[in-house]
């Protein structure tokens, strides 16, 4: 966690340091990342760096936390846009994230670089990521759906968000057409919907 001294920095100086860190983590695996290169790009003294962060791991945690915050915001706003309906969330999230990527291609390219450079690392061991599933669990409108227990609802949300994540990764990392990935996501969501929605009794 950054120190209060870091948060007290003027925003341009804080952003310059973060940009230098993100760029370095996107170019090299974690083990090869150099604090010297980061502080040189950020144009700060080495001593100042250690007034802001304990070490490289502390900085990496903060970089991941910033990325995760963007995702948390996307999930929250997507849920709002679909009226809190869990079954509508995958497509709403897919559309929102793709729109963000198109508007922020350079920033997103750096984020993908970090993922690629650290593909073998369990980032969960470095960072307690906010649980997107729990965020949706508490705010979703569960009317009309069969899952009643917390465990069942968590399982359903896990499937829905996993489908959305797979579709986004297919577009961003595998170069598949967005329209086809969205169509496949719509199909998978429809299949899950069949088992999750309450069926009205057929009239005799």
Secondary structure per residue as TSV (DSSP state, phi and psi in degrees):
chain	resnum	aa	ss	phi	psi
A	1	X	-	360.0	128.6
A	2	X	-	-60.1	153.8
A	3	X	-	-79.3	167.1
A	4	X	H	-62.8	-28.7
A	5	X	H	-59.1	-39.3
A	6	X	H	-63.3	-45.8
A	7	X	H	-69.9	-19.2
A	8	X	T	-82.6	-9.3
A	9	X	S	-63.5	151.0
A	10	X	-	-59.1	139.6
A	11	X	H	-49.2	-42.9
A	12	X	H	-61.1	-38.5
A	13	X	H	-70.1	-39.1
A	14	X	H	-65.0	-43.7
A	15	X	H	-67.1	-34.7
A	16	X	H	-65.3	-40.8
A	17	X	H	-66.3	-43.6
A	18	X	H	-64.9	-40.1
A	19	X	H	-63.6	-41.2
A	20	X	H	-62.9	-39.6
A	21	X	H	-67.9	-46.4
A	22	X	H	-60.1	-44.2
A	23	X	H	-61.5	-40.6
A	24	X	H	-68.0	-44.6
A	25	X	H	-66.5	-27.0
A	26	X	H	-78.7	-20.6
A	27	X	H	-92.4	-26.6
A	28	X	S	-137.6	152.3
A	29	X	-	-60.2	155.1
A	30	X	G	-50.3	-43.3
A	31	X	G	-64.8	-21.0
A	32	X	G	-102.3	-1.0
A	33	X	-	-67.0	136.7
A	34	X	-	-113.9	122.8
A	35	X	H	-62.8	-34.1
A	36	X	H	-60.0	-42.8
A	37	X	H	-67.0	-36.3
A	38	X	H	-65.2	-47.9
A	39	X	H	-70.9	-28.2
A	40	X	H	-67.5	-44.8
A	41	X	H	-67.0	-35.0
A	42	X	H	-81.6	-12.2
A	43	X	T	58.3	52.9
A	44	X	-	-129.8	153.7
A	45	X	-	-69.1	151.9
A	46	X	H	-58.1	-40.3
A	47	X	H	-60.9	-34.3
A	48	X	H	-66.5	-37.5
A	49	X	H	-56.7	-43.9
A	50	X	H	-77.1	-5.5
A	51	X	H	-83.5	-18.2
A	52	X	H	-100.3	-38.9
A	53	X	-	-134.9	148.9
A	54	X	S	-67.6	-43.5
A	55	X	S	-166.6	-170.1
A	56	X	H	-63.2	-39.0
A	57	X	H	-62.8	-41.5
A	58	X	H	-60.8	-42.4
A	59	X	H	-65.7	-42.4
A	60	X	H	-62.7	-41.8
A	61	X	H	-56.5	-43.4
A	62	X	H	-67.5	-39.7
A	63	X	H	-61.2	-46.7
A	64	X	H	-63.6	-38.3
A	65	X	H	-63.5	-38.1
A	66	X	H	-65.0	-42.2
A	67	X	H	-63.8	-42.5
A	68	X	H	-65.4	-34.0
A	69	X	H	-63.3	-37.1
A	70	X	H	-62.2	-42.1
A	71	X	H	-67.2	-41.2
A	72	X	H	-59.8	-42.5
A	73	X	H	-63.2	-42.2
A	74	X	H	-62.6	-42.9
A	75	X	H	-64.4	-44.8
A	76	X	H	-62.2	-46.4
A	77	X	H	-70.2	-33.5
A	78	X	H	-65.9	-40.7
A	79	X	H	-63.1	-41.3
A	80	X	H	-62.9	-41.4
A	81	X	H	-68.0	-23.3
A	82	X	T	-105.7	22.4
A	83	X	T	66.1	24.4
A	84	X	T	77.4	8.5
A	85	X	B	-82.5	113.9
A	86	X	H	-55.8	-38.4
A	87	X	H	-70.5	-18.2
A	88	X	H	-91.7	-10.7
A	89	X	H	-64.6	-44.0
A	90	X	H	-55.5	-47.4
A	91	X	H	-69.5	-38.4
A	92	X	H	-63.6	-41.0
A	93	X	H	-68.5	-42.6
A	94	X	H	-57.0	-49.1
A	95	X	H	-64.2	-41.9
A	96	X	H	-67.3	-44.7
A	97	X	H	-66.5	-40.8
A	98	X	H	-63.1	-39.3
A	99	X	H	-63.6	-39.3
A	100	X	H	-64.3	-43.1
A	101	X	H	-60.7	-44.5
A	102	X	H	-63.6	-31.9
A	103	X	H	-86.7	-15.5
A	104	X	-	-136.9	52.7
A	105	X	H	-59.9	-42.5
A	106	X	H	-64.7	-46.2
A	107	X	H	-63.0	-41.5
A	108	X	H	-69.1	-33.5
A	109	X	H	-61.6	-38.1
A	110	X	H	-66.4	-41.9
A	111	X	H	-60.8	-43.9
A	112	X	H	-63.4	-35.8
A	113	X	H	-60.5	-41.0
A	114	X	H	-62.8	-43.4
A	115	X	H	-61.5	-44.2
A	116	X	H	-67.4	-42.1
A	117	X	H	-67.9	-23.3
A	118	X	T	-121.8	34.2
A	119	X	T	-59.4	-31.0
A	120	X	T	-90.8	0.8
A	121	X	S	-96.0	137.2
A	122	X	-	-84.3	93.5
A	123	X	H	-62.7	-23.9
A	124	X	H	-62.7	-23.3
A	125	X	H	-76.9	-22.2
A	126	X	H	-92.2	-26.1
A	127	X	-	-141.4	131.0
A	128	X	-	-82.3	88.3
A	129	X	-	-67.1	136.2
A	130	X	-	-56.6	136.6
A	131	X	-	-83.5	107.2
A	132	X	H	-61.3	-35.6
A	133	X	H	-64.7	-42.4
A	134	X	H	-66.7	-35.1
A	135	X	H	-59.1	-45.1
A	136	X	H	-72.6	-38.8
A	137	X	H	-52.7	-44.8
A	138	X	H	-76.8	-23.1
A	139	X	H	-108.7	-9.0
A	140	X	-	-75.4	155.1
A	141	X	B	-95.2	109.2
A	142	X	-	-93.8	5.9
A	143	X	T	-64.4	140.3
A	144	X	T	82.9	3.0
A	145	X	B	-114.5	147.7
A	146	X	S	-75.7	-35.0
A	147	X	-	-60.1	125.7
A	148	X	-	-112.8	-36.2
A	149	X	S	-81.2	158.9
A	150	X	H	-59.9	-40.9
A	151	X	H	-62.6	-43.8
A	152	X	H	-65.3	-40.5
A	153	X	H	-67.5	-38.8
A	154	X	H	-62.7	-40.8
A	155	X	H	-64.3	-42.7
A	156	X	H	-63.6	-45.9
A	157	X	H	-63.5	-37.5
A	158	X	H	-60.1	-42.6
A	159	X	H	-65.4	-43.8
A	160	X	H	-65.0	-46.5
A	161	X	H	-70.3	-32.9
A	162	X	H	-63.9	-42.1
A	163	X	H	-61.8	-43.1
A	164	X	H	-64.1	-42.7
A	165	X	H	-63.7	-41.6
A	166	X	H	-63.7	-40.0
A	167	X	H	-65.6	-41.4
A	168	X	H	-67.0	-40.3
A	169	X	H	-67.0	-33.8
A	170	X	H	-63.6	-37.0
A	171	X	H	-73.5	-49.2
A	172	X	H	-77.7	-36.9
A	173	X	T	-107.1	-24.4
A	174	X	T	-106.9	-5.9
A	175	X	-	72.5	19.7
A	176	X	-	-75.0	155.6
A	177	X	-	-66.4	133.2
A	178	X	H	-60.4	-40.0
A	179	X	H	-62.7	-41.2
A	180	X	H	-69.6	-39.8
A	181	X	H	-64.3	-37.8
A	182	X	H	-67.9	-39.3
A	183	X	H	-62.8	-42.7
A	184	X	H	-65.0	-38.2
A	185	X	H	-65.1	-40.8
A	186	X	H	-62.5	-40.1
A	187	X	H	-64.4	-47.1
A	188	X	H	-64.1	-39.8
A	189	X	H	-64.2	-39.5
A	190	X	H	-63.1	-39.1
A	191	X	H	-65.6	-41.7
A	192	X	H	-65.9	-37.5
A	193	X	H	-59.7	-37.2
A	194	X	H	-57.8	-36.6
A	195	X	H	-90.6	-11.1
A	196	X	H	-103.5	-21.6
A	197	X	B	-89.3	145.2
A	198	X	-	-70.4	129.6
A	199	X	-	-92.9	133.3
A	200	X	-	-74.9	140.7
A	201	X	-	-64.0	135.9
A	202	X	-	-71.0	136.6
A	203	X	-	-66.7	142.3
A	204	X	-	-79.5	360.0
